[in-house]
Amino acid sequence: MLDPALGGIEALAGPLPWRRRPRGFGGLARTVLGQQISNQAAGAIWRRYATLPGALEPEGLLRLEDEALRGAGLSRPKVAHLRGLATACLEGRLRLDALSAMPDAEAIAHLSAQRGLGPWTAQVHLMFSEDRPDIFPHGDVALAASVAHLRGLPARPAPRALEALARGWAPWRSLAARLLWHHWRHATGRPAGEEP
């Protein structure tokens, strides 16, 4: 890592926990469940969701009753969203098994073309479930806050500025993002845990 500021994060925050998510529908479901809620809440919901029979596969998810999904902590919109993604998988509009053959930009565009999956969700899924080494979710507020804190900036950089800055970390932008999340958790006193 060429940036000395990123290289010093582990000395302050401790070893970087290397988190992974399952590939395919299960990993995408984990990312969707983590949208717009705290890591702690997302982790609790995921633990309940993952124990539901069939929930990690499109066919199984569609067999589950709404009450079972709501009982695991999913909101009505997230239930509808996951059902839509499961249907898209079964109809061939969402080809999670083909992601590994797609270049980064194509994979992001393919995922983002699905209703409710924006670039952030696509990028996070590719980082944690597909092990892509050069993805940076430049719209992530915590990453922007971490950069501002680490560099002593008066405000968080806007997504385009953050994207431009992250170009200097290529071809290891995913590692840079992980380190920045790790730094932000340490700086804010949050427990080390699952990334977005």
PyRosetta script that sets phi, psi and omega in degrees:
from pyrosetta import init, pose_from_sequence

init()
pose = pose_from_sequence("MLDPALGGIEALAGPLPWRRRPRGFGGLARTVLGQQISNQAAGAIWRRYATLPGALEPEGLLRLEDEALRGAGLSRPKVAHLRGLATACLEGRLRLDALSAMPDAEAIAHLSAQRGLGPWTAQVHLMFSEDRPDIFPHGDVALAASVAHLRGLPARPAPRALEALARGWAPWRSLAARLLWHHWRHATGRPAGEEP")
pose.set_psi(1, 122.5)
pose.set_omega(1, -174.1)
pose.set_phi(2, -79.0)
pose.set_psi(2, -19.8)
pose.set_omega(2, -176.8)
pose.set_phi(3, -87.4)
pose.set_psi(3, 112.1)
pose.set_omega(3, -177.7)
pose.set_phi(4, -61.1)
pose.set_psi(4, -30.5)
pose.set_omega(4, 179.5)
pose.set_phi(5, -62.9)
pose.set_psi(5, -40.9)
pose.set_omega(5, 178.2)
pose.set_phi(6, -71.2)
pose.set_psi(6, -34.8)
pose.set_omega(6, -179.7)
pose.set_phi(7, -64.9)
pose.set_psi(7, -23.3)
pose.set_omega(7, -179.0)
pose.set_phi(8, -92.0)
pose.set_psi(8, -1.5)
pose.set_omega(8, -175.9)
pose.set_phi(9, -62.5)
pose.set_psi(9, -46.3)
pose.set_omega(9, -176.5)
pose.set_phi(10, -66.2)
pose.set_psi(10, -29.6)
pose.set_omega(10, 178.0)
pose.set_phi(11, -63.1)
pose.set_psi(11, -33.4)
pose.set_omega(11, 179.9)
pose.set_phi(12, -90.5)
pose.set_psi(12, -42.6)
pose.set_omega(12, -171.2)
pose.set_phi(13, -97.3)
pose.set_psi(13, -8.1)
pose.set_omega(13, -177.7)
pose.set_phi(14, 94.3)
pose.set_psi(14, 175.5)
pose.set_omega(14, -178.0)
pose.set_phi(15, -59.6)
pose.set_psi(15, 141.4)
pose.set_omega(15, 179.6)
pose.set_phi(16, -73.1)
pose.set_psi(16, 117.4)
pose.set_omega(16, 175.4)
pose.set_phi(17, -70.0)
pose.set_psi(17, 132.3)
pose.set_omega(17, -178.3)
pose.set_phi(18, -99.1)
pose.set_psi(18, 102.8)
pose.set_omega(18, -176.5)
pose.set_phi(19, -96.0)
pose.set_psi(19, 144.7)
pose.set_omega(19, 174.8)
pose.set_phi(20, -134.5)
pose.set_psi(20, 159.4)
pose.set_omega(20, 175.1)
pose.set_phi(21, -125.3)
pose.set_psi(21, 159.2)
pose.set_omega(21, 178.3)
pose.set_phi(22, -64.2)
pose.set_psi(22, 153.5)
pose.set_omega(22, 174.6)
pose.set_phi(23, -76.7)
pose.set_psi(23, 167.9)
pose.set_omega(23, 174.2)
pose.set_phi(24, 74.7)
pose.set_psi(24, -151.8)
pose.set_omega(24, -172.7)
pose.set_phi(25, -63.9)
pose.set_psi(25, -37.7)
pose.set_omega(25, 179.5)
pose.set_phi(26, -59.7)
pose.set_psi(26, -44.6)
pose.set_omega(26, 178.7)
pose.set_phi(27, -66.6)
pose.set_psi(27, -39.1)
pose.set_omega(27, 178.1)
pose.set_phi(28, -65.7)
pose.set_psi(28, -40.0)
pose.set_omega(28, 177.2)
pose.set_phi(29, -60.6)
pose.set_psi(29, -40.8)
pose.set_omega(29, 179.3)
pose.set_phi(30, -61.4)
pose.set_psi(30, -42.0)
pose.set_omega(30, 179.7)
pose.set_phi(31, -66.8)
pose.set_psi(31, -43.5)
pose.set_omega(31, 179.2)
pose.set_phi(32, -62.1)
pose.set_psi(32, -41.3)
pose.set_omega(32, -179.4)
pose.set_phi(33, -64.7)
pose.set_psi(33, -24.2)
pose.set_omega(33, -179.5)
pose.set_phi(34, -88.4)
pose.set_psi(34, -2.8)
pose.set_omega(34, -178.3)
pose.set_phi(35, -66.7)
pose.set_psi(35, 129.4)
pose.set_omega(35, 169.2)
pose.set_phi(36, 60.6)
pose.set_psi(36, 25.6)
pose.set_omega(36, 172.2)
pose.set_phi(37, -137.5)
pose.set_psi(37, 167.0)
pose.set_omega(37, -178.8)
pose.set_phi(38, -67.5)
pose.set_psi(38, 156.8)
pose.set_omega(38, 177.7)
pose.set_phi(39, -59.5)
pose.set_psi(39, -38.5)
pose.set_omega(39, -178.9)
pose.set_phi(40, -65.0)
pose.set_psi(40, -46.1)
pose.set_omega(40, 179.0)
pose.set_phi(41, -64.2)
pose.set_psi(41, -43.3)
pose.set_omega(41, 179.6)
pose.set_phi(42, -61.4)
pose.set_psi(42, -40.8)
pose.set_omega(42, 179.4)
pose.set_phi(43, -63.7)
pose.set_psi(43, -41.7)
pose.set_omega(43, 179.7)
pose.set_phi(44, -65.2)
pose.set_psi(44, -43.9)
pose.set_omega(44, 178.5)
pose.set_phi(45, -64.3)
pose.set_psi(45, -43.4)
pose.set_omega(45, -179.8)
pose.set_phi(46, -60.4)
pose.set_psi(46, -42.6)
pose.set_omega(46, -179.6)
pose.set_phi(47, -60.6)
pose.set_psi(47, -39.0)
pose.set_omega(47, 178.0)
pose.set_phi(48, -72.8)
pose.set_psi(48, -43.4)
pose.set_omega(48, -178.6)
pose.set_phi(49, -61.5)
pose.set_psi(49, -44.9)
pose.set_omega(49, -174.6)
pose.set_phi(50, -64.5)
pose.set_psi(50, -19.7)
pose.set_omega(50, 178.7)
pose.set_phi(51, -86.0)
pose.set_psi(51, -8.9)
pose.set_omega(51, 178.8)
pose.set_phi(52, -71.6)
pose.set_psi(52, 130.9)
pose.set_omega(52, -177.3)
pose.set_phi(53, -59.5)
pose.set_psi(53, 120.3)
pose.set_omega(53, 176.7)
pose.set_phi(54, 86.3)
pose.set_psi(54, -2.7)
pose.set_omega(54, -172.8)
pose.set_phi(55, -64.8)
pose.set_psi(55, -18.7)
pose.set_omega(55, -176.2)
pose.set_phi(56, -91.8)
pose.set_psi(56, 3.4)
pose.set_omega(56, 177.4)
pose.set_phi(57, -127.8)
pose.set_psi(57, 145.9)
pose.set_omega(57, -178.1)
pose.set_phi(58, -55.3)
pose.set_psi(58, -45.6)
pose.set_omega(58, -177.6)
pose.set_phi(59, -62.6)
pose.set_psi(59, -43.3)
pose.set_omega(59, -178.8)
pose.set_phi(60, -66.1)
pose.set_psi(60, -41.0)
pose.set_omega(60, 178.7)
pose.set_phi(61, -60.1)
pose.set_psi(61, -43.1)
pose.set_omega(61, -178.3)
pose.set_phi(62, -68.1)
pose.set_psi(62, -22.1)
pose.set_omega(62, 177.2)
pose.set_phi(63, -79.7)
pose.set_psi(63, -20.4)
pose.set_omega(63, -178.1)
pose.set_phi(64, -72.9)
pose.set_psi(64, 142.8)
pose.set_omega(64, 176.3)
pose.set_phi(65, -75.3)
pose.set_psi(65, 150.2)
pose.set_omega(65, 177.0)
pose.set_phi(66, -56.1)
pose.set_psi(66, -37.5)
pose.set_omega(66, -178.0)
pose.set_phi(67, -61.1)
pose.set_psi(67, -38.9)
pose.set_omega(67, 179.1)
pose.set_phi(68, -66.0)
pose.set_psi(68, -41.2)
pose.set_omega(68, 179.6)
pose.set_phi(69, -68.9)
pose.set_psi(69, -41.9)
pose.set_omega(69, 177.8)
pose.set_phi(70, -65.4)
pose.set_psi(70, -35.2)
pose.set_omega(70, 178.0)
pose.set_phi(71, -65.2)
pose.set_psi(71, -24.5)
pose.set_omega(71, 176.7)
pose.set_phi(72, -81.5)
pose.set_psi(72, -6.9)
pose.set_omega(72, 176.9)
pose.set_phi(73, 107.8)
pose.set_psi(73, 5.1)
pose.set_omega(73, 179.7)
pose.set_phi(74, -78.8)
pose.set_psi(74, 138.0)
pose.set_omega(74, 174.6)
pose.set_phi(75, -73.6)
pose.set_psi(75, 163.6)
pose.set_omega(75, 177.1)
pose.set_phi(76, -56.8)
pose.set_psi(76, -45.6)
pose.set_omega(76, 179.0)
pose.set_phi(77, -61.1)
pose.set_psi(77, -37.7)
pose.set_omega(77, 180.0)
pose.set_phi(78, -70.5)
pose.set_psi(78, -34.8)
pose.set_omega(78, 174.9)
pose.set_phi(79, -60.8)
pose.set_psi(79, -49.1)
pose.set_omega(79, -179.6)
pose.set_phi(80, -62.3)
pose.set_psi(80, -40.3)
pose.set_omega(80, -179.1)
pose.set_phi(81, -63.7)
pose.set_psi(81, -47.9)
pose.set_omega(81, 179.4)
pose.set_phi(82, -64.7)
pose.set_psi(82, -37.4)
pose.set_omega(82, 177.0)
pose.set_phi(83, -63.1)
pose.set_psi(83, -41.0)
pose.set_omega(83, 177.3)
pose.set_phi(84, -63.2)
pose.set_psi(84, -40.6)
pose.set_omega(84, 178.7)
pose.set_phi(85, -68.2)
pose.set_psi(85, -39.9)
pose.set_omega(85, 178.1)
pose.set_phi(86, -62.1)
pose.set_psi(86, -42.9)
pose.set_omega(86, 178.3)
pose.set_phi(87, -63.8)
pose.set_psi(87, -41.9)
pose.set_omega(87, 178.6)
pose.set_phi(88, -61.9)
pose.set_psi(88, -37.1)
pose.set_omega(88, 176.3)
pose.set_phi(89, -63.6)
pose.set_psi(89, -47.9)
pose.set_omega(89, -176.7)
pose.set_phi(90, -67.9)
pose.set_psi(90, -29.3)
pose.set_omega(90, 179.1)
pose.set_phi(91, -87.0)
pose.set_psi(91, -4.6)
pose.set_omega(91, 177.8)
pose.set_phi(92, 84.4)
pose.set_psi(92, 5.0)
pose.set_omega(92, 177.1)
pose.set_phi(93, -77.4)
pose.set_psi(93, -28.3)
pose.set_omega(93, 177.7)
pose.set_phi(94, -116.2)
pose.set_psi(94, 110.8)
pose.set_omega(94, -173.1)
pose.set_phi(95, -110.1)
pose.set_psi(95, 76.8)
pose.set_omega(95, -178.1)
pose.set_phi(96, -63.4)
pose.set_psi(96, -31.5)
pose.set_omega(96, 180.0)
pose.set_phi(97, -71.6)
pose.set_psi(97, -15.0)
pose.set_omega(97, -179.6)
pose.set_phi(98, -97.1)
pose.set_psi(98, -4.6)
pose.set_omega(98, -176.1)
pose.set_phi(99, -58.9)
pose.set_psi(99, -39.6)
pose.set_omega(99, -174.7)
pose.set_phi(100, -62.1)
pose.set_psi(100, -23.6)
pose.set_omega(100, 179.3)
pose.set_phi(101, -88.6)
pose.set_psi(101, -7.5)
pose.set_omega(101, -177.1)
pose.set_phi(102, -93.3)
pose.set_psi(102, 140.2)
pose.set_omega(102, 169.9)
pose.set_phi(103, -62.1)
pose.set_psi(103, 161.6)
pose.set_omega(103, -175.9)
pose.set_phi(104, -51.5)
pose.set_psi(104, -52.1)
pose.set_omega(104, -176.1)
pose.set_phi(105, -62.2)
pose.set_psi(105, -39.6)
pose.set_omega(105, 179.2)
pose.set_phi(106, -67.1)
pose.set_psi(106, -41.7)
pose.set_omega(106, 179.6)
pose.set_phi(107, -64.3)
pose.set_psi(107, -41.7)
pose.set_omega(107, 177.8)
pose.set_phi(108, -62.9)
pose.set_psi(108, -45.0)
pose.set_omega(108, -179.9)
pose.set_phi(109, -64.0)
pose.set_psi(109, -40.1)
pose.set_omega(109, 179.9)
pose.set_phi(110, -62.8)
pose.set_psi(110, -48.0)
pose.set_omega(110, 179.4)
pose.set_phi(111, -66.0)
pose.set_psi(111, -44.0)
pose.set_omega(111, -176.8)
pose.set_phi(112, -66.7)
pose.set_psi(112, -18.8)
pose.set_omega(112, 178.8)
pose.set_phi(113, -72.0)
pose.set_psi(113, -14.6)
pose.set_omega(113, 179.4)
pose.set_phi(114, -81.4)
pose.set_psi(114, 139.8)
pose.set_omega(114, -179.1)
pose.set_phi(115, -58.2)
pose.set_psi(115, 126.9)
pose.set_omega(115, 177.5)
pose.set_phi(116, 87.6)
pose.set_psi(116, -4.6)
pose.set_omega(116, 176.4)
pose.set_phi(117, -107.5)
pose.set_psi(117, 104.5)
pose.set_omega(117, 177.5)
pose.set_phi(118, -92.8)
pose.set_psi(118, -177.0)
pose.set_omega(118, -179.7)
pose.set_phi(119, -57.2)
pose.set_psi(119, -39.7)
pose.set_omega(119, -179.1)
pose.set_phi(120, -59.7)
pose.set_psi(120, -49.0)
pose.set_omega(120, -179.3)
pose.set_phi(121, -61.7)
pose.set_psi(121, -43.0)
pose.set_omega(121, 179.2)
pose.set_phi(122, -61.5)
pose.set_psi(122, -46.3)
pose.set_omega(122, -178.4)
pose.set_phi(123, -64.7)
pose.set_psi(123, -45.0)
pose.set_omega(123, -179.9)
pose.set_phi(124, -64.1)
pose.set_psi(124, -41.7)
pose.set_omega(124, 178.1)
pose.set_phi(125, -60.8)
pose.set_psi(125, -44.2)
pose.set_omega(125, -179.4)
pose.set_phi(126, -65.4)
pose.set_psi(126, -35.4)
pose.set_omega(126, 178.3)
pose.set_phi(127, -67.2)
pose.set_psi(127, -50.6)
pose.set_omega(127, -168.8)
pose.set_phi(128, -91.7)
pose.set_psi(128, -25.6)
pose.set_omega(128, -179.1)
pose.set_phi(129, -105.7)
pose.set_psi(129, -25.7)
pose.set_omega(129, -177.7)
pose.set_phi(130, -110.0)
pose.set_psi(130, 0.4)
pose.set_omega(130, 178.3)
pose.set_phi(131, 55.2)
pose.set_psi(131, 37.6)
pose.set_omega(131, 177.5)
pose.set_phi(132, -72.7)
pose.set_psi(132, 128.8)
pose.set_omega(132, -174.8)
pose.set_phi(133, -83.8)
pose.set_psi(133, -16.0)
pose.set_omega(133, -170.7)
pose.set_phi(134, -127.0)
pose.set_psi(134, 49.7)
pose.set_omega(134, 178.4)
pose.set_phi(135, -114.7)
pose.set_psi(135, 137.9)
pose.set_omega(135, 177.5)
pose.set_phi(136, -137.9)
pose.set_psi(136, 111.1)
pose.set_omega(136, 179.1)
pose.set_phi(137, -73.5)
pose.set_psi(137, 82.5)
pose.set_omega(137, -171.4)
pose.set_phi(138, -66.8)
pose.set_psi(138, -11.3)
pose.set_omega(138, 176.3)
pose.set_phi(139, -91.5)
pose.set_psi(139, 4.7)
pose.set_omega(139, -176.7)
pose.set_phi(140, -78.8)
pose.set_psi(140, 123.4)
pose.set_omega(140, -176.5)
pose.set_phi(141, -65.6)
pose.set_psi(141, -39.4)
pose.set_omega(141, -179.5)
pose.set_phi(142, -65.7)
pose.set_psi(142, -36.6)
pose.set_omega(142, 176.9)
pose.set_phi(143, -64.8)
pose.set_psi(143, -42.3)
pose.set_omega(143, 178.7)
pose.set_phi(144, -64.3)
pose.set_psi(144, -41.6)
pose.set_omega(144, 178.9)
pose.set_phi(145, -65.5)
pose.set_psi(145, -38.5)
pose.set_omega(145, 179.2)
pose.set_phi(146, -64.5)
pose.set_psi(146, -44.4)
pose.set_omega(146, 178.2)
pose.set_phi(147, -61.7)
pose.set_psi(147, -45.1)
pose.set_omega(147, 179.6)
pose.set_phi(148, -60.2)
pose.set_psi(148, -44.6)
pose.set_omega(148, -179.6)
pose.set_phi(149, -65.1)
pose.set_psi(149, -47.0)
pose.set_omega(149, -176.6)
pose.set_phi(150, -64.3)
pose.set_psi(150, -36.6)
pose.set_omega(150, -176.7)
pose.set_phi(151, -99.9)
pose.set_psi(151, 1.9)
pose.set_omega(151, 179.1)
pose.set_phi(152, 66.1)
pose.set_psi(152, 34.9)
pose.set_omega(152, -180.0)
pose.set_phi(153, -79.7)
pose.set_psi(153, 150.2)
pose.set_omega(153, -179.6)
pose.set_phi(154, -72.1)
pose.set_psi(154, -19.6)
pose.set_omega(154, -179.7)
pose.set_phi(155, -150.3)
pose.set_psi(155, 162.1)
pose.set_omega(155, 176.6)
pose.set_phi(156, -66.7)
pose.set_psi(156, 138.0)
pose.set_omega(156, 175.5)
pose.set_phi(157, -68.1)
pose.set_psi(157, 143.9)
pose.set_omega(157, 175.9)
pose.set_phi(158, -67.1)
pose.set_psi(158, 160.0)
pose.set_omega(158, -177.8)
pose.set_phi(159, -51.7)
pose.set_psi(159, -42.7)
pose.set_omega(159, -179.5)
pose.set_phi(160, -66.3)
pose.set_psi(160, -39.1)
pose.set_omega(160, 177.7)
pose.set_phi(161, -66.8)
pose.set_psi(161, -38.8)
pose.set_omega(161, 178.3)
pose.set_phi(162, -66.5)
pose.set_psi(162, -40.1)
pose.set_omega(162, 177.5)
pose.set_phi(163, -61.7)
pose.set_psi(163, -42.8)
pose.set_omega(163, 179.2)
pose.set_phi(164, -64.5)
pose.set_psi(164, -43.1)
pose.set_omega(164, 178.4)
pose.set_phi(165, -61.2)
pose.set_psi(165, -42.2)
pose.set_omega(165, -177.2)
pose.set_phi(166, -65.8)
pose.set_psi(166, -21.6)
pose.set_omega(166, 178.1)
pose.set_phi(167, -57.9)
pose.set_psi(167, -30.4)
pose.set_omega(167, 178.8)
pose.set_phi(168, -69.1)
pose.set_psi(168, -13.7)
pose.set_omega(168, -179.7)
pose.set_phi(169, -98.4)
pose.set_psi(169, -0.6)
pose.set_omega(169, 177.4)
pose.set_phi(170, -64.2)
pose.set_psi(170, 145.2)
pose.set_omega(170, 5.5)
pose.set_phi(171, -94.8)
pose.set_psi(171, 26.4)
pose.set_omega(171, -177.0)
pose.set_phi(172, -122.2)
pose.set_psi(172, 39.4)
pose.set_omega(172, -177.5)
pose.set_phi(173, -64.9)
pose.set_psi(173, -29.4)
pose.set_omega(173, 177.9)
pose.set_phi(174, -64.6)
pose.set_psi(174, -40.6)
pose.set_omega(174, 176.8)
pose.set_phi(175, -64.6)
pose.set_psi(175, -41.6)
pose.set_omega(175, 177.6)
pose.set_phi(176, -59.1)
pose.set_psi(176, -43.9)
pose.set_omega(176, 179.5)
pose.set_phi(177, -62.5)
pose.set_psi(177, -44.6)
pose.set_omega(177, 179.4)
pose.set_phi(178, -60.8)
pose.set_psi(178, -43.3)
pose.set_omega(178, 179.0)
pose.set_phi(179, -64.5)
pose.set_psi(179, -40.8)
pose.set_omega(179, 179.5)
pose.set_phi(180, -66.4)
pose.set_psi(180, -40.2)
pose.set_omega(180, 174.9)
pose.set_phi(181, -62.6)
pose.set_psi(181, -41.9)
pose.set_omega(181, 179.3)
pose.set_phi(182, -60.5)
pose.set_psi(182, -44.6)
pose.set_omega(182, 177.7)
pose.set_phi(183, -60.7)
pose.set_psi(183, -43.8)
pose.set_omega(183, -176.1)
pose.set_phi(184, -67.1)
pose.set_psi(184, -39.4)
pose.set_omega(184, 175.9)
pose.set_phi(185, -61.1)
pose.set_psi(185, -43.3)
pose.set_omega(185, 179.7)
pose.set_phi(186, -64.7)
pose.set_psi(186, -45.6)
pose.set_omega(186, -177.2)
pose.set_phi(187, -64.4)
pose.set_psi(187, -31.8)
pose.set_omega(187, -177.8)
pose.set_phi(188, -97.2)
pose.set_psi(188, -0.5)
pose.set_omega(188, 178.0)
pose.set_phi(189, 76.3)
pose.set_psi(189, 16.5)
pose.set_omega(189, 177.9)
pose.set_phi(190, -82.8)
pose.set_psi(190, 149.4)
pose.set_omega(190, -179.2)
pose.set_phi(191, -69.0)
pose.set_psi(191, 145.3)
pose.set_omega(191, 175.0)
pose.set_phi(192, -63.3)
pose.set_psi(192, 128.3)
pose.set_omega(192, -177.8)
pose.set_phi(193, -162.7)
pose.set_psi(193, -158.7)
pose.set_omega(193, -177.5)
pose.set_phi(194, -61.7)
pose.set_psi(194, 132.8)
pose.set_omega(194, 173.7)
pose.set_phi(195, -70.4)
pose.set_psi(195, 177.3)
pose.set_omega(195, -177.4)
pose.set_phi(196, -47.2)
pose.dump_pdb("model.pdb")
